[in-house]
Amino acid sequence: MALLDTEFPFKSVLSFKRLIVFWQDLLNKGGPVETAISETVEAALTDAPELFEPITDPSILLKHRDMVDMLMSLVFPPAFRDRDYAAAFVPFQTEIIYATPNFQRIWPGADCMDMGILANLSAEEWAMGRLVKAYALILRHFYDMDLPLDFPLIMTTPDPDTGLERYLNISFDQRFVEVKNTGPLKPLSESEKERLLAVGNQPELWMEIIPPESFLFEGFGVCRAVDVTDQEVLSYLKRDLIEKESIFSGEGFQRLHEKLRIYLRNPDLMVDLAAFQGDQVLILNPEHKMETGCIFCDSEHHTKKEFEGSLFTGVVERGENVMIRDLTHYPVRTDLENHLIEKGIRSLFVAPLQYRGQMLGTFSLKSPNPGAFSVLDVMKLKEITPLFAMALNRGMEELNNRVQAIIKEKCTAIHPTVEWRF
């Protein structure tokens, strides 16, 4: 794509005309409640004639802030204002005219038309997206061409409270945007229409066929964001746990560790995986150096006897999850629980890892904060625990295959006629 100028080529101006018409329609068609509210708005509008005209002076918004808030209550319902991530902006421009508290909290000083970086788009790709959306409105309004533009736009941004990534699905609503023809309306031949649809990555051709200077966008657009963090991270976790090296490389394990922190919205979360190998317990965690990709070499080795009487043994024997909201209040502590407390661990979640009826090990989450885990976390973890079991089984099978290969190689080397039988 050759887009030398990422500036929006169309003129646009703020206007509340379409929104006011919407209010007036409520007055004419609505029930008693809508009519009463609409009458109040219409009466107040008589004292703000500037709001009926295109607005180029920002001071007009300040002058009539209460009236603007009242008008916008139809777009941003007060009942959901503190929950929603939403903002209104001058069509296709960077100027925000209204935003909910959550939008301002997540993006202080940001604008709806500059989110390309957060969505991993280049400046050229973002500019092209704006241009295509603008032309889609023109084609629909003046040329009876419907150009569907429903594609997902997922962006990431740090949560101001936890510092962890949040995933947000962004959508733009142009129902309050009106496109006006300010010059001669050029007719389009069928071949030109076909060319427009065929060369979506050539903005110069679009602007040549439909000159931007002949149109004006008037009104305001609405940007909404829906938090899809759980869905996105769950998808990442499932995909990563299916990969062969997901839990047996430092990079892979650290990636899972970070995604679990985001999934449970807990920046202090720590992860351990325990695998059973005979009488041994192999512990995998991000604190242990993981370089070889081998579960045996990259783990801490303990004996099962070290865990006798502990809550970990209970989890394995019963095959059930255990959640401890505060270890210091746990009634029957062994040296193991006391050791965890000494290391600063206060909250603990432990799940058994079973695969096809075989107990493979445990999956544990730890936190230095009491009350870090709740029943909601247990429900969220229920979907991914079997995937950790599957990944651990794959790693143990690979370990056994390595051991068998080494034994076979060494024994066969004694004499060509000798081959180890398993």
C-alpha positions as CSV (number, residue, x, y, z in Angstrom):
1,M,0.0,0.0,0.0
2,A,1.4,3.4,-0.9
3,L,-0.1,6.0,1.3
4,L,2.3,8.9,1.6
5,D,0.0,11.1,3.7
6,T,-1.7,9.6,6.7
7,E,-3.8,12.7,7.3
8,F,-7.5,12.3,6.8
9,P,-8.3,13.9,3.4
10,F,-11.9,14.8,4.1
11,K,-13.3,17.8,5.9
12,S,-15.3,17.1,9.0
13,V,-17.1,19.2,11.6
14,L,-18.9,18.6,14.9
15,S,-22.6,18.7,14.9
16,F,-25.4,17.6,17.2
17,K,-28.1,17.9,14.6
18,R,-28.7,14.2,14.1
19,L,-28.8,13.6,17.9
20,I,-31.3,16.5,18.3
21,V,-33.5,15.0,15.6
22,F,-33.4,11.7,17.4
23,W,-34.6,13.5,20.6
24,Q,-37.4,15.1,18.6
25,D,-38.5,11.8,17.2
26,L,-38.8,10.5,20.8
27,L,-41.0,13.5,21.6
28,N,-43.3,12.6,18.6
29,K,-43.3,8.8,19.0
30,G,-42.4,8.0,22.5
31,G,-44.5,7.0,25.5
32,P,-45.2,9.2,28.5
33,V,-41.8,8.9,30.1
34,E,-39.9,9.5,26.8
35,T,-42.2,12.4,26.0
36,A,-41.7,14.1,29.3
37,I,-37.9,13.8,29.1
38,S,-37.9,15.0,25.4
39,E,-40.0,18.0,26.3
40,T,-37.5,19.0,29.0
41,V,-34.6,18.7,26.5
42,E,-36.4,20.6,23.8
43,A,-37.2,23.4,26.2
44,A,-33.6,23.6,27.3
45,L,-32.4,23.7,23.7
46,T,-34.2,27.0,23.1
47,D,-31.6,28.6,25.2
48,A,-28.7,27.0,23.2
49,P,-29.3,27.8,19.5
50,E,-25.6,27.3,18.8
51,L,-26.1,23.5,19.3
52,F,-28.3,23.3,16.2
53,E,-25.4,24.5,14.0
54,P,-22.1,23.0,13.1
55,I,-19.6,23.7,15.9
56,T,-16.0,24.8,15.3
57,D,-15.5,26.7,18.5
58,P,-14.7,24.4,21.5
59,S,-15.9,27.1,23.9
60,I,-19.5,26.4,22.8
61,L,-19.3,23.0,24.4
62,L,-18.0,24.5,27.7
63,K,-20.7,27.1,27.6
64,H,-23.5,24.5,27.2
65,R,-21.9,21.6,29.0
66,D,-25.0,20.7,31.0
67,M,-27.1,20.7,27.8
68,V,-24.5,18.6,26.0
69,D,-24.5,16.1,28.9
70,M,-28.3,15.9,28.7
71,L,-28.2,15.3,24.9
72,M,-25.5,12.6,25.3
73,S,-27.5,10.7,27.9
74,L,-29.2,9.1,25.0
75,V,-25.9,7.8,23.6
76,F,-24.3,7.0,27.0
77,P,-27.0,6.0,29.4
78,P,-26.3,7.2,33.0
79,A,-27.0,3.7,34.4
80,F,-24.0,2.3,32.5
81,R,-21.8,5.4,32.3
82,D,-19.5,4.3,35.1
83,R,-19.2,0.7,33.6
84,D,-18.7,1.4,29.9
85,Y,-15.6,2.3,27.9
86,A,-16.9,4.8,25.4
87,A,-16.3,8.2,23.9
88,A,-17.7,10.6,21.3
89,F,-15.4,12.3,18.8
90,V,-15.5,14.7,15.8
91,P,-16.0,12.4,12.7
92,F,-12.7,10.7,11.8
93,Q,-10.7,13.3,13.8
94,T,-8.6,13.1,17.0
95,E,-10.7,15.5,19.0
96,I,-12.8,13.8,21.8
97,I,-15.9,15.8,22.9
98,Y,-17.2,13.4,25.5
99,A,-15.9,10.3,27.3
100,T,-17.1,8.0,30.1
101,P,-15.0,7.8,33.3
102,N,-13.6,4.3,32.4
103,F,-12.5,5.5,29.0
104,Q,-10.6,8.4,30.6
105,R,-9.1,6.1,33.2
106,I,-7.8,3.6,30.7
107,W,-6.7,6.2,28.1
108,P,-6.1,9.6,29.8
109,G,-5.4,12.1,27.1
110,A,-5.8,9.6,24.3
111,D,-8.1,9.8,21.4
112,C,-10.3,7.3,19.5
113,M,-8.7,8.0,16.2
114,D,-5.2,7.2,17.3
115,M,-5.6,3.7,18.5
116,G,-3.8,2.0,15.7
117,I,-0.5,1.5,17.6
118,L,-2.4,-0.2,20.5
119,A,-4.0,-2.5,17.9
120,N,-0.6,-3.3,16.4
121,L,-1.4,-1.4,13.2
122,S,1.0,0.9,11.4
123,A,0.2,4.5,10.8
124,E,-0.5,3.7,7.2
125,E,-2.8,0.8,8.0
126,W,-4.7,2.9,10.5
127,A,-5.1,5.8,8.0
128,M,-6.3,3.3,5.3
129,G,-8.9,1.9,7.7
130,R,-10.3,5.4,8.4
131,L,-10.3,6.2,4.7
132,V,-12.2,3.1,3.8
133,K,-14.8,3.7,6.5
134,A,-15.3,7.2,5.2
135,Y,-15.7,6.0,1.6
136,A,-18.1,3.2,2.8
137,L,-20.4,6.0,4.1
138,I,-20.2,7.9,0.9
139,L,-20.8,4.8,-1.3
140,R,-23.8,3.8,0.9
141,H,-25.4,7.2,0.9
142,F,-24.8,8.5,-2.6
143,Y,-24.2,5.4,-4.7
144,D,-26.3,2.7,-3.2
145,M,-23.3,0.5,-2.6
146,D,-23.1,-1.4,0.7
147,L,-19.5,-2.1,1.8
148,P,-19.5,-4.3,4.9
149,L,-16.8,-3.2,7.3
150,D,-17.4,-5.5,10.3
151,F,-13.9,-6.7,11.3
152,P,-12.5,-7.3,14.8
153,L,-10.2,-4.7,16.2
154,I,-8.6,-6.0,19.4
155,M,-6.2,-3.7,21.2
156,T,-4.0,-4.1,24.3
157,T,-3.4,-1.5,26.9
158,P,-2.0,-1.7,30.5
159,D,-4.5,-1.6,33.3
160,P,-3.8,1.5,35.4
161,D,-4.5,-0.4,38.6
162,T,-2.5,-3.6,38.1
163,G,-0.1,-2.8,35.2
164,L,-1.2,-6.0,33.5
165,E,-2.4,-6.1,29.9
166,R,-6.1,-5.6,29.1
167,Y,-7.6,-6.7,25.8
168,L,-10.4,-4.6,24.4
169,N,-12.6,-5.1,21.4
170,I,-13.0,-1.7,19.7
171,S,-16.0,-0.7,17.6
172,F,-16.9,2.6,15.9
173,D,-20.5,3.7,15.5
174,Q,-21.3,6.3,12.8
175,R,-25.1,6.6,13.2
176,F,-24.8,10.2,14.2
177,V,-22.5,11.1,11.3
178,E,-24.0,12.7,8.2
179,V,-22.1,12.9,4.9
180,K,-22.8,15.9,2.7
181,N,-22.0,16.6,-0.9
182,T,-20.3,19.9,-1.2
183,G,-19.5,19.8,-4.9
184,P,-20.6,18.2,-8.1
185,L,-21.5,14.6,-7.5
186,K,-19.6,12.5,-9.9
187,P,-21.6,9.5,-11.3
188,L,-19.8,6.2,-11.1
189,S,-19.9,3.7,-13.9
190,E,-20.1,0.0,-13.2
191,S,-16.5,-0.5,-14.1
192,E,-15.4,2.2,-11.6
193,K,-17.5,0.6,-8.9
194,E,-15.8,-2.7,-9.6
195,R,-12.4,-1.0,-9.5
196,L,-13.1,0.5,-6.1
197,L,-14.0,-2.9,-4.7
198,A,-11.0,-4.6,-6.3
199,V,-8.3,-2.1,-5.2
200,G,-8.9,-1.6,-1.5
201,N,-5.2,-1.1,-0.8
202,Q,-4.8,1.8,-3.3
203,P,-6.1,4.9,-1.6
204,E,-4.9,7.2,-4.4
205,L,-7.2,5.4,-6.9
206,W,-10.2,5.8,-4.5
207,M,-9.5,9.6,-4.1
208,E,-9.1,9.9,-7.9
209,I,-12.5,8.2,-8.6
210,I,-14.3,10.0,-5.7
211,P,-12.5,13.3,-4.9
212,P,-12.5,13.9,-1.1
213,E,-13.0,17.7,-1.5
214,S,-16.5,17.1,-2.7
215,F,-17.7,15.8,0.6
216,L,-18.1,16.9,4.3
217,F,-18.7,14.7,7.3
218,E,-20.9,16.4,9.9
219,G,-21.9,15.1,13.3
220,F,-20.0,12.9,15.8
221,G,-18.8,9.3,15.9
222,V,-18.9,7.0,18.9
223,C,-16.1,4.7,20.0
224,R,-16.9,1.8,22.3
225,A,-14.6,-0.8,23.9
226,V,-15.6,-4.1,25.4
227,D,-13.3,-5.9,27.7
228,V,-12.5,-9.3,26.2
229,T,-9.4,-10.0,28.3
230,D,-10.7,-13.3,29.6
231,Q,-11.6,-14.6,26.2
232,E,-8.4,-13.5,24.6
233,V,-6.1,-14.8,27.3
234,L,-8.0,-18.1,27.6
235,S,-7.5,-18.6,23.8
236,Y,-3.7,-17.8,24.2
237,L,-3.4,-20.3,27.1
238,K,-5.2,-23.0,25.2
239,R,-3.0,-22.5,22.2
240,D,0.2,-22.3,24.2
241,L,-0.5,-25.4,26.2
242,I,-1.0,-27.4,23.0
243,E,2.5,-26.4,21.8
244,K,5.2,-28.9,22.6
245,E,7.6,-26.5,24.3
246,S,4.9,-24.6,26.3
247,I,5.9,-25.6,29.8
248,F,9.4,-27.0,29.2
249,S,11.3,-23.9,28.1
250,G,12.0,-20.8,30.1
251,E,10.4,-18.5,27.5
252,G,7.3,-20.7,27.2
253,F,6.8,-21.1,30.9
254,Q,7.3,-17.4,31.5
255,R,4.7,-16.6,28.8
256,L,2.2,-18.9,30.5
257,H,3.0,-17.4,33.9
258,E,2.3,-13.9,32.6
259,K,-0.9,-14.9,30.8
260,L,-2.2,-16.5,34.1
261,R,-1.5,-13.3,35.9
262,I,-3.6,-11.4,33.3
263,Y,-6.3,-14.1,33.3
264,L,-6.7,-13.9,37.1
265,R,-5.9,-10.1,37.2
266,N,-3.3,-10.8,39.8
267,P,0.2,-9.2,39.2
268,D,1.8,-11.0,42.2
269,L,0.7,-14.5,41.1
270,M,3.4,-17.3,41.1
271,V,3.0,-20.6,39.4
272,D,4.4,-24.1,40.2
273,L,4.0,-27.4,38.3
274,A,4.8,-30.6,40.1
275,A,5.4,-33.8,38.1
276,F,5.6,-37.3,39.7
277,Q,8.4,-39.6,38.5
278,G,8.4,-42.7,40.7
279,D,9.2,-41.6,44.2
280,Q,10.4,-38.2,43.0
281,V,8.6,-35.0,42.6
282,L,9.9,-32.7,39.9
283,I,9.0,-29.0,40.4
284,L,8.9,-26.6,37.5
285,N,8.6,-22.8,38.1
286,P,9.9,-19.6,36.6
287,E,12.4,-19.2,39.4
288,H,14.3,-22.3,38.3
289,K,16.6,-21.9,35.3
290,M,15.0,-23.7,32.3
291,E,17.5,-24.2,29.5
292,T,17.5,-27.7,28.1
293,G,13.8,-28.2,27.4
294,C,13.9,-31.4,29.5
295,I,11.5,-31.6,32.5
296,F,14.1,-33.7,34.5
297,C,17.0,-31.4,33.9
298,D,15.1,-28.1,34.3
299,S,13.3,-28.9,37.5
300,E,13.9,-29.0,41.3
301,H,13.9,-32.6,42.6
302,H,12.2,-33.6,45.8
303,T,11.0,-36.9,47.3
304,K,7.3,-37.7,47.9
305,K,8.2,-38.2,51.5
306,E,8.9,-34.5,51.9
307,F,5.2,-33.8,51.1
308,E,3.7,-36.4,53.5
309,G,0.8,-35.0,55.6
310,S,0.7,-31.7,53.7
311,L,-2.2,-30.2,51.8
312,F,-0.5,-31.3,48.6
313,T,-0.8,-34.9,49.6
314,G,-4.5,-34.4,50.4
315,V,-5.0,-32.9,46.9
316,V,-3.5,-36.0,45.3
317,E,-5.2,-38.5,47.5
318,R,-8.7,-37.0,47.1
319,G,-8.2,-35.8,43.5
320,E,-9.8,-32.4,44.4
321,N,-8.8,-28.8,44.2
322,V,-7.8,-26.9,47.4
323,M,-8.0,-23.2,47.9
324,I,-6.4,-21.6,51.0
325,R,-7.2,-17.9,51.3
326,D,-4.7,-17.4,54.2
327,L,-2.1,-20.0,55.0
328,T,-1.5,-18.5,58.5
329,H,-5.1,-19.6,59.4
330,Y,-4.7,-23.1,58.0
331,P,-5.4,-25.4,61.0
332,V,-3.1,-28.4,60.3
333,R,0.2,-27.1,59.0
334,T,3.3,-29.2,58.3
335,D,6.8,-28.1,57.8
336,L,6.0,-27.5,54.1
337,E,3.1,-25.0,54.8
338,N,5.3,-23.3,57.4
339,H,8.1,-23.0,54.9
340,L,5.7,-21.4,52.3
341,I,4.7,-18.9,55.0
342,E,8.3,-18.1,55.7
343,K,8.8,-17.4,52.0
344,G,6.0,-14.9,52.2
345,I,3.2,-17.0,50.7
346,R,-0.2,-16.3,52.1
347,S,-2.7,-17.5,49.5
348,L,-2.6,-20.9,47.7
349,F,-4.5,-22.8,45.1
350,V,-3.6,-26.4,44.3
351,A,-5.2,-28.6,41.6
352,P,-4.4,-32.3,40.8
353,L,-3.3,-33.0,37.3
354,Q,-4.8,-36.2,36.0
355,Y,-4.6,-37.5,32.5
356,R,-6.7,-40.6,31.4
357,G,-7.1,-41.7,35.0
358,Q,-3.4,-41.4,35.9
359,M,-2.3,-38.9,38.6
360,L,0.6,-37.0,37.0
361,G,1.3,-34.2,39.5
362,T,-0.1,-30.9,40.7
363,F,-0.7,-27.3,39.4
364,S,-0.3,-24.6,42.1
365,L,-0.8,-20.8,42.2
366,K,0.7,-18.8,45.1
367,S,0.3,-15.2,46.2
368,P,1.9,-13.1,48.9
369,N,-1.5,-11.5,49.6
370,P,-4.1,-13.1,51.8
371,G,-7.5,-13.6,50.1
372,A,-5.9,-13.5,46.6
373,F,-8.0,-16.3,45.3
374,S,-11.8,-16.8,45.3
375,V,-14.4,-19.2,44.1
376,L,-14.5,-17.2,40.8
377,D,-10.8,-18.0,40.2
378,V,-11.5,-21.7,40.8
379,M,-14.2,-21.6,38.2
380,K,-12.0,-19.8,35.7
381,L,-9.2,-22.3,36.3
382,K,-11.4,-25.3,35.8
383,E,-11.3,-24.9,32.0
384,I,-7.5,-24.8,31.7
385,T,-6.4,-27.3,34.4
386,P,-6.9,-30.3,32.1
387,L,-4.7,-28.6,29.5
388,F,-1.9,-28.4,32.0
389,A,-2.4,-32.1,32.6
390,M,-2.2,-32.8,28.9
391,A,1.0,-30.7,28.5
392,L,2.6,-32.4,31.5
393,N,1.7,-35.8,30.2
394,R,3.4,-34.9,26.9
395,G,6.5,-33.8,28.8
396,M,6.7,-36.9,30.9
397,E,6.3,-39.2,27.9
398,E,9.2,-37.3,26.2
399,L,11.3,-37.8,29.3
400,N,10.6,-41.5,29.4
401,N,11.4,-41.8,25.7
402,R,14.7,-40.0,26.3
403,V,15.6,-42.4,29.2
404,Q,14.7,-45.4,27.1
405,A,16.7,-44.2,24.1
406,I,19.8,-43.6,26.3
407,I,19.5,-47.1,27.9
408,K,19.0,-48.7,24.6
409,E,22.0,-46.9,23.1
410,K,24.3,-47.8,26.0
411,C,23.2,-51.5,26.3
412,T,23.4,-52.1,22.5
413,A,26.9,-50.6,22.5
414,I,28.0,-53.5,24.8
415,H,27.7,-55.9,21.8
416,P,25.9,-55.6,18.5
417,T,23.8,-58.7,19.3
418,V,22.6,-57.1,22.6
419,E,19.6,-54.9,22.5
420,W,17.7,-53.6,25.5
421,R,14.1,-54.8,25.6
422,F,11.5,-52.6,27.3
